[in-house]
C-alpha cells in the first residue's frame, strides 16, 4: 500500500503546479467542471494546475468558458489526438463506438516532454480534500498508482493471458484515478500493447478500456488507499471483510474519502442516483456554479422518472449480488450481505420476477454474441 490516509504535513513549493490529464466529449463537460472546480477549491493556495484536456469534439465556445473559469490558477492545454493512429482493424467496434475512453492511452505519450508525471482523472469525480499528498506519492518504480476496484476486485478469467490458468487472484485496479509515470508509460509501449489487449477483450467485457489497461500493467502498478478513489461498491459491503481493503482504510474511505467516484449507471445529474444522498447534493452544489450544467440535473419525463424509481431497487439488488459473488472472501460476503438482499426483496417484491428476467436476458445477450 502506497498511502493509507491523508493528512501528512506536506508543503508545496511556491508556484508549484499539478499536471492533470482528462478526456471528455461534449456531454461530459459539466461533470468535468465539477471535478476541476472541487479540485481547485481544496488545492493548496500556493499551487496551480496544468489541465491537459483531450476533447476533440468540444466546441470553441465551451473551451473558452472552461479557460476563463478559474483565472490564472488553471492553465488549460489542448492535447491533440489523431484517431487515425488507432488502427480500426485492431480494435474494431470497441473503439469506433466510444473513442473518447481510449484517447487517454495515446495522450500520455503526447504530453510535453517536461511533464514527467501526470494525474489522470475521470470526469465523474468529486474532490473533497487537497490532492497535493497524492501528487507527492513516490511511484516506487511502478508505471502507475491506482486503487483496487471495489466491484470487480480481481482479474476476470477472460483478462488472464492466453494459456494462463492461474489460481492466484490477481488484483484489478480502477482506472478512474491514476498517478502516471510518463516515461515508464512510454517505455512499456502502452499504446501498442493496449490496442492488442483491447482486441482480446472486445465482445466479452463491459469495460474494455479498463480491462485492457489491467492486462497491460500486471505487476507494474502500485496500490493506493481507497480514499483516493472511493467507488460505490464500498457503500454496499456489509463489512470490511467483504471488500478487497484492510479494515482501517475501508472505514476511512467510507467516512471521509478524498475522492468520490460516481462510477455507476446513474450519475448525480440524473433524477435518481444510486450514490448516498449527501454525495449527490455536494456534486450538484458544484454543478450549479456553471452555465455548462444547463439541463442538469436530468430533466427526464414523468414516465422516465417512474421507470427509474422502480429500476433503482433492481440495480441495487443486482449490484449487491454481483459484489458478494466477486468478493475475496466469497462465503463470508454472501452470508453477511444476504440480510440486505432479503430486505430489498421485502420492500420491492416485484424483484422476485424482474431480477431473474434481467439475469436471463443478460445471459442470452452474451450467448448471442
Secondary structure, 3 states (H helix, E strand, C coil): CCCCCCCCCCCCCCCCEEEEEEECCHHHHHHHHHHHHHHHHHCCCCCEEEEEEECCCCCHHHHHHHHHHCHHHEEEEECCCCHHHCCHHHHCHHHHCCCHHHHHHHHHHHCCCCCCEEEEECCCEEECCCCHHHHCCCCCCCCEEEEECCCCCECCHHHCCCCCCCCCCCECEEEEEEEEEHHHHHHCCHHHHHHHHHHHHCCCCCCHHHHHHHHHCCCCEEEECHHHCECHHHHCCCCHHHCCCCHHHHHHHHHHCCEEECCCCCCCCCCCCCCCHHHHHHHHHHHCCCHHHCCCCCCCCHHHHHHHHHHHHHHHHHHHHHHHHHCCCHHHHHHHHHHHHHHHHHHCCCHHHHHHHHHHHHHHHHHHC
